[in-house]
Amino acid sequence: MHTDFDPDPDPGSGSGSGSGSGDSVDAMLAQWSRWLPELDVSSSAVIGRLLRAARLTEERFADQLRRRDGRAVANVGDFDVLQTLRRAEPPYALTPGQLRRSLLVSSAGLSGRLNRLERAGWISRTTSPDDRRCSLVSLTEQGRKDFDGLIESQLALERELLSVLEPEERAAVAAALRKLLLSLESAP
């Protein structure tokens, strides 16, 4: 589903996001209703908002990562690698295969992230002591310390973004998204 569109197809209609009566997905749904009223776009009320909220959230995270003092994290994908490694048990090391599965990223995509993070001193790559054919990716000691200083600001941003929702609403959204994600993750 494509969600790039004129957010206010008819400024006088009151249906666009500029009027204060709805969000950009409401405007998209109004456009479909106007031009193809027989089309059932009810699923876009959820999917469109999920995709748009994810993009806007990622933009905010990336902006905060770029603006921080200290060692840079190039993007949200690189941050995901770092947090996946930090959640691993000490010595905070995983194989590239484990990282790919956890992050749902291609080999080429992961390779680019690892190259950037290694050049910046966040991670190191070594041969696995258990299997010499396999490599391990691990946080450097300084990378772990720097990440520990970074994670709280990212979590604070998450809390700020969700502050428009009451605790009960956050719990309901989390429960509904968990149900959806379980279905998607178990699909063949």
C-alpha positions as CSV (number, residue, x, y, z in Angstrom):
1,M,0.0,0.0,0.0
2,H,1.3,3.4,-1.0
3,T,0.7,6.2,1.6
4,D,2.2,9.2,-0.2
5,F,-0.7,11.4,-1.2
6,D,-2.1,14.9,-1.0
7,P,-3.0,15.2,2.7
8,D,-5.9,17.6,1.9
9,P,-7.6,16.7,-1.4
10,D,-10.2,19.3,-0.9
11,P,-9.2,22.1,1.5
12,G,-12.8,23.1,1.9
13,S,-14.1,19.6,2.8
14,G,-12.7,19.5,6.3
15,S,-11.4,16.0,5.7
16,G,-7.7,16.8,5.3
17,S,-5.0,16.8,8.0
18,G,-4.7,20.5,7.6
19,S,-8.2,21.1,9.0
20,G,-7.4,19.5,12.4
21,S,-10.3,17.0,12.0
22,G,-8.2,14.0,11.1
23,D,-4.8,12.6,10.3
24,S,-3.2,12.0,6.9
25,V,-4.7,8.5,6.7
26,D,-8.2,9.9,7.1
27,A,-7.4,12.2,4.2
28,M,-6.3,9.2,2.1
29,L,-9.4,7.2,3.0
30,A,-11.5,10.2,2.1
31,Q,-9.8,10.3,-1.3
32,W,-10.5,6.6,-2.0
33,S,-14.1,7.1,-0.9
34,R,-14.5,10.1,-3.2
35,W,-13.0,8.5,-6.3
36,L,-13.7,4.8,-5.8
37,P,-16.5,4.5,-3.3
38,E,-17.0,0.8,-4.0
39,L,-13.4,-0.1,-2.9
40,D,-13.1,-1.5,0.6
41,V,-10.1,0.3,2.0
42,S,-10.9,-0.3,5.7
43,S,-7.7,-2.3,6.2
44,S,-5.8,0.9,5.2
45,A,-7.1,2.6,8.4
46,V,-4.8,0.3,10.3
47,I,-2.0,-0.6,7.9
48,G,-1.6,2.9,6.6
49,R,-1.3,4.2,10.2
50,L,1.2,1.5,11.1
51,L,3.4,2.2,8.1
52,R,3.2,6.0,8.5
53,A,3.8,5.9,12.2
54,A,6.8,3.6,11.7
55,R,8.3,5.9,9.1
56,L,7.8,9.0,11.2
57,T,9.1,7.3,14.4
58,E,12.2,6.1,12.5
59,E,12.8,9.6,11.2
60,R,12.7,11.0,14.8
61,F,15.1,8.2,16.0
62,A,17.5,8.9,13.2
63,D,17.4,12.6,13.8
64,Q,18.2,12.1,17.5
65,L,21.1,9.7,16.6
66,R,22.6,12.3,14.2
67,R,22.3,15.2,16.7
68,R,23.8,13.4,19.7
69,D,27.2,14.3,21.2
70,G,30.0,11.7,21.1
71,R,30.5,8.9,18.7
72,A,28.0,8.9,15.8
73,V,25.5,6.1,15.0
74,A,24.8,6.5,11.3
75,N,21.2,5.3,11.2
76,V,18.5,3.3,12.9
77,G,19.7,0.1,11.3
78,D,23.1,0.5,12.9
79,F,21.5,1.3,16.2
80,D,19.4,-2.0,15.9
81,V,22.7,-3.9,15.5
82,L,24.1,-2.3,18.6
83,Q,21.1,-2.9,20.7
84,T,20.8,-6.5,19.5
85,L,24.4,-7.1,20.6
86,R,23.9,-5.3,23.9
87,R,21.0,-7.6,24.7
88,A,23.1,-10.7,24.1
89,E,24.7,-12.3,27.1
90,P,28.3,-11.2,27.8
91,P,30.6,-10.9,26.0
92,Y,27.9,-9.3,23.8
93,A,28.7,-11.3,20.7
94,L,26.6,-13.0,18.0
95,T,27.3,-14.6,14.7
96,P,26.3,-12.7,11.5
97,G,23.6,-15.4,11.0
98,Q,22.1,-14.7,14.4
99,L,22.1,-11.0,13.7
100,R,20.5,-11.4,10.3
101,R,17.7,-13.6,11.8
102,S,17.1,-11.2,14.7
103,L,17.1,-8.0,12.5
104,L,15.4,-9.4,9.4
105,V,18.1,-8.0,7.2
106,S,19.8,-9.3,4.1
107,S,23.5,-10.5,4.2
108,A,24.5,-7.4,2.1
109,G,22.5,-5.0,4.3
110,L,24.1,-6.5,7.5
111,S,27.5,-6.4,5.9
112,G,27.3,-2.7,5.3
113,R,26.1,-2.0,8.8
114,L,28.9,-4.1,10.3
115,N,31.5,-2.4,8.2
116,R,30.4,1.1,9.3
117,L,30.2,0.1,13.0
118,E,33.6,-1.6,12.9
119,R,35.2,1.5,11.2
120,A,33.6,3.7,13.9
121,G,35.0,1.4,16.7
122,W,31.6,0.2,18.0
123,I,32.2,-3.5,17.2
124,S,34.9,-6.0,16.4
125,R,34.8,-9.2,14.3
126,T,36.8,-12.2,15.4
127,T,36.9,-15.9,14.6
128,S,34.6,-18.0,16.8
129,P,36.5,-20.1,19.3
130,D,33.8,-22.8,18.9
131,D,33.9,-23.0,15.1
132,R,36.8,-21.5,13.2
133,R,34.6,-21.3,10.0
134,C,32.3,-18.8,11.7
135,S,32.9,-15.3,12.8
136,L,31.6,-13.5,15.9
137,V,30.5,-9.8,16.0
138,S,30.9,-8.2,19.4
139,L,30.6,-4.8,21.0
140,T,33.9,-3.3,21.9
141,E,34.3,-2.3,25.6
142,Q,34.1,1.3,24.6
143,G,31.2,0.6,22.3
144,R,29.3,-1.0,25.2
145,K,30.0,2.0,27.4
146,D,28.9,4.4,24.7
147,F,25.8,2.5,23.9
148,D,24.8,2.4,27.6
149,G,25.0,6.2,27.5
150,L,22.9,6.3,24.4
151,I,20.1,3.9,25.1
152,E,18.4,6.0,27.8
153,S,18.0,9.0,25.4
154,Q,16.4,6.7,22.8
155,L,14.0,5.2,25.4
156,A,13.1,8.7,26.6
157,L,12.2,9.5,23.0
158,E,10.0,6.4,22.8
159,R,8.2,7.5,26.0
160,E,7.8,11.0,24.6
161,L,6.3,9.7,21.4
162,L,3.9,7.5,23.3
163,S,2.9,10.2,25.9
164,V,-0.2,11.1,23.8
165,L,-1.6,7.7,24.8
166,E,-3.0,6.9,28.2
167,P,-1.5,3.8,29.9
168,E,-4.6,1.8,29.1
169,E,-4.4,2.8,25.4
170,R,-0.7,1.9,25.2
171,A,-1.5,-1.5,26.7
172,A,-4.3,-2.1,24.2
173,V,-2.1,-1.0,21.3
174,A,0.7,-3.3,22.5
175,A,-1.7,-6.2,22.9
176,A,-3.2,-5.7,19.4
177,L,0.2,-5.4,17.7
178,R,1.5,-8.4,19.6
179,K,-1.4,-10.5,18.1
180,L,-0.7,-9.1,14.6
181,L,3.0,-9.7,14.9
182,L,2.6,-13.3,16.2
183,S,0.5,-14.0,13.1
184,L,3.0,-12.4,10.7
185,E,6.0,-14.1,12.4
186,S,4.3,-17.6,12.2
187,A,3.3,-17.2,8.6
188,P,5.1,-19.5,6.1
